[in-house]
């Protein structure tokens, strides 16, 4: 009979005790993944996903034809065109403007810089209706700037230009605030290196500074665009709201709701959601590409 | 202060932080303007030239590479920003980038982005980028400051070879005396914006002009002494005074590793050995000389047996320096 104690126990490799199962999520040494992911998902579901799902379900009450009929209504098509077209234009206009303001605020020291810096945030803070009324007062044919523009034969308020002005106004801080921190963190060294290598001021800006800012700028522009598409309060005062001309999609949704055409309103909403989502995904893709380039 | 770099020279600006060495370099590059004084290059007034026309290659401590450009684009930058008339053709730029990549031993990495390189590789890209414009002068601002010791030593050797091959006048800023002494043809030692001493590495090391330089270039031991005629007396030890020493009471400086040990009854400074500790090839000897605690450094295999804790010996500084 073998004495079982005479056989020295073979030490088993520690890893065998806990065979590694393939994991869905790589284990991180930071604790709290389950808790934080759980809260994130619940929160996102309650605040974003469920309402959007409801929006996605609602239009089909009137059937596919109903949705197609609603969206092909010239008034709806025109409102969507106005909303997205002018929003894009406003966001693109804000790109150079916001860049310039961020540049001024970060690159130079001058009296009142902090006040100017604080002013940039005002469009964030102001109720948009107040902004709309204020803008209308200034740009309407009786207002100071509006009257001047009218003399030149330009109609500012109650025209697509009015919508454009309102959307530029509300979008500006997004661009400035996205670009500003990145611009502040730019290494002075890098620009000095460009100078010693013989770059002119223009080349330094276009070939060194702007490429470094591009991802942040794009992110600011897409935020401004997203905000402009959904903007309601400031636009309806200055737009004049003429169907087929200066009526924006969010206003049309409100009009449909007032007529108890919930499914029709939801159909427009769904269309806006789809277009916005597509546009943001595209911008994000470009942005990821741009920032990967620098730090893959 | 006035300072002149010779043609094709490797000049090191050495000094503690705040001594103005980086500022001096930036003035040379044109990145900073001096309040007064002049900068001439080959007789030409450099201050009248804007940075981009000076054609100096600058290498920064933190590389300052263009992050959104590949290695090849980084190196070619100085060529591609030239006005169309002076810009070399695409294929020539490609050739030149390839040659520079060879020179800095980074062949095959031209498509990488700086973030995909190690610190040492990045600094070599920065150097290639500076050399691409065929600079009239190469300025290096603590180029190895952000690298670890091993890479640093390697790059140091390599930089010296590169300089000898490329033959560009190079001004190099560092606060590391070992680096400066090892690399440079001449070393300029700065303190508080003043040039304290300028000379070949060995000359400044062996004959420091001031106690500051002595202290800055290595470890120092210090004792009071008296010079009378041609002899120097420190405590009961009398030796020949160094040439040109001032008469009267002086401060005597010597390096802790430039000493000889003698038996207690011999000549030298009476020292009481307190502790002896081996540190790799060296031996650290803690002793008390004239009431002052000193850390001397001896070479292990050649250390006399008499140097042991609790014993008295005589210590003879081999090359004492005296300062008034």
Interface residues (C-beta under 8 A of the other chain):
Chain A: X187 X189 X190 X192 X193 X194 X195 X196 X197 X198 X199 X200 X203 X207 X208 X211 X212 X214 X290 X293 X294 X295 X296
Chain B: X29 X30 X31 X51 X52 X53 X54 X55 X56 X57 X58 X60 X62 X64 X65 X66 X67 X68 X69 X77 X78 X81 X82 X113 X115 X116 X126 X129 X130 X132 X133
